[in-house]
Amino acid sequence: MGKIKITFPDETIKEFDKGITTEDIAKTISTSLAKKAVAGYFNGKLIDYQQGLVENGTLKIITKDSEDGVKVLWQTGSILLASALSELYPKMHFGEGKVTEHGFYFDTDNAEGQVAETEFDKISQKMKELVKANMAIKYKVLNEQEALKAVDGDPYRMELVKKAAAENDGQVAVHVLGDFVDVSDGAKLATTKGVKIFQILSVAGAYWKGISSNPMLQRVYGTSFFKQKDLDAELKRRQEARERDHRVIGNDLDLFFVDPKVGAGLPYWMPKGATIRRTIERYIIDKEVSRGYEHVYTPILANLDLYKQSGHWDHYREDMFPPMDMGDGEMLELRPMNCPSHIQIYNRHIRSYRDLPLRIAELGMMHRYEKSGALTGLSRVREMTLNDGHTFVTPDQIEEEFKQTLQLMVSVYSDFDITDYRFRLSYRDPKNTHKYFDDDEMWEKSQKMLKAAMDDLGLDYYEAEGEAAFYGPKLDVQTKTALGGEETLSTIQLDFLLPEKFDLHYIGADGEEHRPVMIHRGIVSTMERFTAYLTEIYKGAFPTWLAPQQVTIIPVKNDLHLEYCEALRDRLVANKIRVNIDERNEKMGYKVRQAQVNKIPYILVVGDKEVAEKGVSVRRYGQDNTKEVKINDFVNEILADVASYSREAE
């Protein structure tokens, strides 16, 4: 038997017999390591614990207390789920089983009907039986004909087999659990006994391969952990996620809806949601105008040649909708980005160095060619309106303008009470010349300049390769979501490329033409994503200045108190407060509870005493106590609340 050399993370090298497994290697190191190990990370790929190694390489032993260890558990959970389903539903077909951020799923298609949530207990019981039986999960490599025979006519798995064979010289990696064959080479535990602690979570529809013209399958979700406390924590997190999910809140508060029948990823803003959006739009426009930005409107359609010139067609085409042939040689394209449009604004006039920095901003509508399976509420859509801005500067203005843009962003975050964020310098991947414009000198210059600006400001940041825009590096502001995740909310990008591609100039103090530099920036992302983010951060309880309805007035008796309520409403409306009167023929306690459910910041109750004393009884959202105040005092209180962008401390 031949020998192979294995390099470990500490760079030591040991020689072993060819065909040795990760399990055998772990045992040579220590018994305790062997007990904790679940897989290997060999030559950059997760492999089964009992998979033989036949070539030299680097090996990291994966233990159950690591992120990769949990990933292996979830990959095992997916095949355990599929095997149980195949026994319970013999006519069920299977697509792909994959790991998610918090567990796993398997796509299924059952001609006899979908799996109902009431069947989860039955499925769980079958999974427990397979776990108790401690069944082996075998990794095999088959040729294409063997693999096709193994999946027994299942159309989805047959497609997976053919794809795998085409990509791997006719070889197909599979995992076998009992009679079920999973077309997958993802690492799994050696037996089922490791998946003792699991939970089936939910079901949802999903197009096969994420393509809307393909059959709609049913995706069955689950999760698993090595310890019960970790599962309990995950279930608690999921409950919190449901309570904060902007799609759920948006439906409950009637903020927006998406109807796949008229277009997936195309949200309809209901009056309350539109009020929130309009308030954000007015706020950010006023904020930017006060900082020297000039707001414009530009078309959402442009000649395709514009995006060919900008480079979007070469580097961003898969995210753009197909061009529209107007029949006379003209090809129009739905706008994927606003920067080429703002370049046209710049180019409309001859610019002098005295005009710079020129700050152009727009709430610009854009379109992205997103697959149906990637769409999510407001956070991932096909049509979006970006708080976009482009500043044209001289080279010696870059650092000061960068600083001012960052100060604007920090000020906005303060007004929205966003405090948990960090800075990421996003660079290109020099190996990816398809995604990134191929100009080493330009990239080195712009990346060094951006890094120097951050260093001069004394701000902490981390660096990430492969996250830049195709035309230049950027500073991304990574904010914590309500559920502990992270997403890019704001960005500042340095661009030497587009001014070159569009041959932009300004006349310098020397009377000669010079090339400006572009700074792209988005402060509050798109209106869709920012509204989704705020909805989840606030849990639907928007601060008074943002709340779609700021006050509800509840008369104790309509016949006695309604006239007073109407006068009060008119005064609040005159002060630009969003208010309604609840005149329904319901008990007052019910109306108060409904106002709390709708998360209205102020509830005003009006009875005989309030009318007599020209006051109101005020109750704040989330509080049980009420206070009686004069009308003038309440008006001053709510106006101060709105002006400060926050509700009073509880």
Secondary structure, DSSP 4 states (H G I P E B T S, - for coil): --EEEEE-TTS-EEEEETT-BHHHHHHHH-HHHHHHEEEEEETTEEEETTPBP-S-EEEEEEETTSHHHHHHHHHHHHHHHHHHHHHH-TTEEEEEEEE-SSSEEEEEEETT-PPPGGGHHHHHHHHHHHHHTT-BEEEEEEEHHHHHHHTTT-HHHHHHHHHHHHHTTTEEEEEEETTEEE---S---SBGGG--EEEEEEEEEEEGGG-TTSPEEEEEEEEEESSHHHHHHHHHHHHHHHHH-HHHHHHHTT-EE--HHHHTT--EE-HHHHHHHHHHHHHHHHHHHHTT-EE----SEEEHHHHHHHTHHHHSGGGSPPPEE-SSS-EEEE-S-SHHHHHHHHHTS--BGGG-SEEEEEEEEEE----GGG-BTTTB-SEEEEEEEEEEE-GGGHHHHHHHHHHHHHHHHHHTT---EEEEEEE--TT-TTTS---HHHHHHHHHHHHHHHHHHT---EEEET-SBTTB-EEEEEEEPTTS-EEEEEEEEEESHHHHHTT--EE-TTSSEE--EEEEEEEEEEHHHHHHHHHHHHTT---TTT-SS-EEEEES-HHHHHHHHHHHHHHHHHTT--EEE---SS-HHHHHHHHHHTT-SEEEEE-HHHHHHTEEEEEETT---EEEEEHHHHHHHHHHHHHTTSPPP-
